[in-house]
Amino acid sequence: MRKKDSVYSRNDGLLYLGGCTEISRTWVADKGNGTYQNPVLYADYSDPDVCAAGDDFYMTASSFNCIPGLPILHSRDLVNWSLVNYALPVQEPKRVFR
């Protein structure tokens, strides 16, 4: 571990402040060399469904009673996904579920 302006760095890709706790680490499945590591999505997307439209892939998953519901994700390679919208922005009937 080496010190640099009170931030400690180690070879494992983690940063430690004062050598105590992890500051940040983001999961990336794409290794950048044409390969990937599992899990592709480091999140809880239960019952995922994927469909293709040309060169694009879209995925949705069960969101149960969470609102906004039914997340819509987009990918061009089935590895790098981004959240683009939700199919259910509100839960109906609105007067009951505020």
Secondary structure, DSSP 8 states (H G I E B T S, - for coil): -EEETTEEE-TTS-EEETTTEE-------B-SSS-B-S-SS-S--EEEEEEEETTEEEEEEE-TT-SSEEEEEEESSSSSEEEEEEEESS-SSTTT--
